[in-house]
Amino acid sequence: MIEWANTIIQGILTGGLYAMFATGLAIIFGVMRLVNITHGDLIVLAAFIAMVVIETTGFNPFLSLIIVLPIMFIIGYFLQRGILNYTLGDDLLPPLLVTFGLSIVIQNVLLEVFSADSQRLKAGAIETSSIQLTDGLSIGIFPLITLLTAVTMIILLQQLFNRTRLGRAFRATSDDPTTAQLMGINHKHIFGLAMGLALGLVAIAGVLMAVRSNFDPSIGPAKLLYAFEAVIIGGLGSLWGTLIGGIILGVAQNIGAKIDPGWQILAGHIAFLIILVFRPNGLFPRTRDD
Amino acid sequence: MSVLEIKNMTAFYDDFQALFGIDLSIEKGETVAAIGANGAGKSTFLRSITGLVQNNADKFIYKDINLIGKAAFDIVGLGIAMVPEGRKLFPSLSVEENLLIGAFGQRPGNWTLDRVYQMFPKLKQRKDIAGTALSGGEQQMVAIGRALMSNPDMLLCDELSLGLAPIIIKDIYGALPGIKAEGVSLLIVEQDINQALEIADRVYCFQEGKISLTGKPEDLTKEQIAAAYFGR
């Protein structure tokens, strides 16, 4: 019994990371109607940038974010304004193709620069320390930090979207970019900021991922898949849905792994498919669309 | 001296030419109505002024500023706001948020949330519900309030009466004198000729992308208007 409780708790904690992968993706789709196929590779890119920053400055991974996060924000802003804005329109296909191409470009550049070697960021004792709850039940400090970071991020994003002038501009532009221009909103700039914001989240997710597990230039697409699944399970109605989507995925994977280690990834996909069958629009679908 | 002066404006949708050389001018504080049949180019003309439709002109000057090639989001900041056809409220925003987004450009002026609520008290009671959950007339009030929140010197209104009951139309048009009293120039596109003639200082009649008739309502006869409206 306690073993299963442990499995589920670890799954919930893992879900925090998936939720963070997914939140950026959800923002990009929510604001720009852009399906970002290169999301996973950007997570890996952030991890490699963090690696370089750590090697040059000697910062620990958490501290490296003060450099990595602004870098990713700037990459996001100019990526959107320089390339992706030109792909947006009535057709969903051009952004899909362009971000798919970009995904291949990023993977190969990373491979060229950093080789195919597996890397990891070292955060010291925090990686392995844990809180013992009862016999056989303990919570890793680092996974806990990951989940709490995801929750904090979502709270802050909710505040940003619901309470600020910029957040209103994001939502208005997402509803109707043409009419938004009549409000004095430069939709191209707003899209740039939204991408910058999303890649800021990617920076955090990338660093946390890189401390938690090995990474190399080829793993982006797998991360993209988890992010997609979390977003779709959650539905596009709220970022909390995305968090729950990530948690469901994490729990399913851990239960799968508990049954048989080979089942870990498969169990996540199966959970995703089951939810898709019963709730095709996800658990928290968008409601105010007209 | 005209606030807005346009000479020989043309506009295209891809290969289709929608405007063929429009000349129009508006004085400060004046109310001008554009009338005409469906597809005559009235809405395209308004959208061209706001910068939403690409256009060209020999002269397109607003308060000494050349507007040719200016982006829509910059033109609002200069003081030209539009109440778009079909209201176009933002569905994800509440009534109050729809009004606040109108003030996005933070152009200084007299209009505030309180003043809009004063003008349309119904909106204050419903400020927290989704804008698109309101009745058509209330939505139109939000759309007008939203445009006013940008503190415009010139307000373009596209088909305010579209799809609304006559009594509601009266309410909506009842708000215009108060707006005009602030020194705002009004350019109104309206299908309902009587409504347009009643409120306007001057009328332009559009026909197939050109202006077929212009003048003060009291100087124009019904026959002239009918001819200019439908063509012969």
Interface residues (C-beta under 8 A of the other chain):
Chain A: R165 R168 A169 R171 A172 S174 D175 D176 T178 T179 A180 Q181 L182 M183 G184 I185 N186 H187 R288 D289 D290
Chain B: T50 G51 L52 A71 A72 F73 D74 V76 G77 A81 M82 P84 K88 F90 P91 S92 L93 E97 L100 I101 G102 F104 G105 R107 A130 T132 R146 A147 S150
